[in-house]
Amino acid sequence: MAADERFGPAEQTPAQRQALLDEVEALKAAQGLPPLSPFGQRLYQRYVAGELSLAECSAQLRQHYGRA
């Protein structure tokens, strides 16, 4: 299977992408930061499924929340 260029070497499979998000959420919780919003959760589900890259998720989050 060829690597998908939208994803880095450590995020090629859904399991790798989910593990990355789980680690980020654990770090956020340890720092007392709030969990993802429902909108963010839906975006990151699409990331795990391979529909969106992290860059695409970030762009949609910025657009949704009005940040350029």
Secondary structure, DSSP 8 states (H G I E B T S, - for coil): ----TTS-GGGSSHHHHHHHHHHHHHHHHHTT-----HHHHHHHHHHHTTSS-HHHHHHHHHHHTT--
